[in-house]
Amino acid sequence: MSERWKFQIKKGVIWGLMVSFIMATLDMIDMTFEDAFLSRKNLIRIFIMVVCGIFIVGYYSWKKKIKSEKLD
């Protein structure tokens, strides 16, 4: 696996899990812990956030990293 994909997966998974955790925590205002964290809706949201994180956040983070390395 290339360095780029390793970087994108690492950044994307971290971002996706953090965002999903924050959203589930905010959902706890209206729901129980089980409904907010262990529901099917939340698991789908985690999956979507991680995939988006890998392909969107990871991609732009990689571009920023490459750009900053070229400037040095």
C-alpha positions as CSV (number, residue, x, y, z in Angstrom):
1,M,0.0,0.0,0.0
2,S,1.4,3.4,-0.9
3,E,2.3,6.0,1.7
4,R,-0.5,8.2,0.4
5,W,-3.2,5.7,1.2
6,K,-1.8,4.8,4.6
7,F,-1.8,8.6,5.4
8,Q,-5.4,9.0,4.1
9,I,-6.7,6.0,6.0
10,K,-5.1,7.1,9.2
11,K,-6.4,10.7,9.0
12,G,-9.8,9.6,7.7
13,V,-10.5,7.0,10.3
14,I,-9.5,9.3,13.1
15,W,-11.6,12.2,11.8
16,G,-14.6,9.9,11.1
17,L,-14.6,8.4,14.6
18,M,-14.2,11.8,16.3
19,V,-17.0,13.4,14.4
20,S,-19.3,10.4,14.9
21,F,-18.5,10.3,18.6
22,I,-19.2,14.1,19.0
23,M,-22.5,13.7,17.1
24,A,-23.6,10.7,19.2
25,T,-22.7,12.6,22.4
26,L,-24.9,15.5,21.2
27,D,-27.7,13.0,20.4
28,M,-27.6,11.9,24.0
29,I,-29.5,15.2,24.9
30,D,-32.6,13.6,23.4
31,M,-31.9,9.9,23.6
32,T,-30.6,7.2,25.9
33,F,-27.0,6.0,25.7
34,E,-28.0,2.8,23.9
35,D,-30.0,4.7,21.3
36,A,-27.3,7.3,20.7
37,F,-24.3,5.0,20.5
38,L,-25.4,1.5,19.7
39,S,-28.3,2.0,17.3
40,R,-28.2,1.0,13.6
41,K,-28.5,4.6,12.6
42,N,-25.3,5.5,14.5
43,L,-23.4,2.6,13.1
44,I,-24.3,3.6,9.5
45,R,-23.3,7.2,10.4
46,I,-19.9,6.0,11.7
47,F,-19.4,4.1,8.4
48,I,-20.3,7.1,6.3
49,M,-18.2,9.5,8.3
50,V,-15.1,7.2,8.1
51,V,-15.5,6.7,4.4
52,C,-15.9,10.4,3.8
53,G,-13.0,11.1,6.1
54,I,-10.7,8.7,4.1
55,F,-11.6,10.1,0.7
56,I,-12.3,13.8,1.4
57,V,-10.4,14.8,4.6
58,G,-7.6,12.4,3.9
59,Y,-7.2,13.6,0.3
60,Y,-7.1,17.3,1.2
61,S,-4.7,16.6,4.2
62,W,-2.4,14.7,1.8
63,K,-2.4,17.6,-0.7
64,K,-1.6,20.0,2.1
65,K,1.2,17.8,3.3
66,I,2.7,17.6,-0.2
67,K,2.4,21.3,-0.7
68,S,4.1,22.1,2.6
69,E,6.9,19.6,1.8
70,K,7.6,21.3,-1.6
71,L,7.8,24.7,0.1
72,D,10.5,23.4,2.5
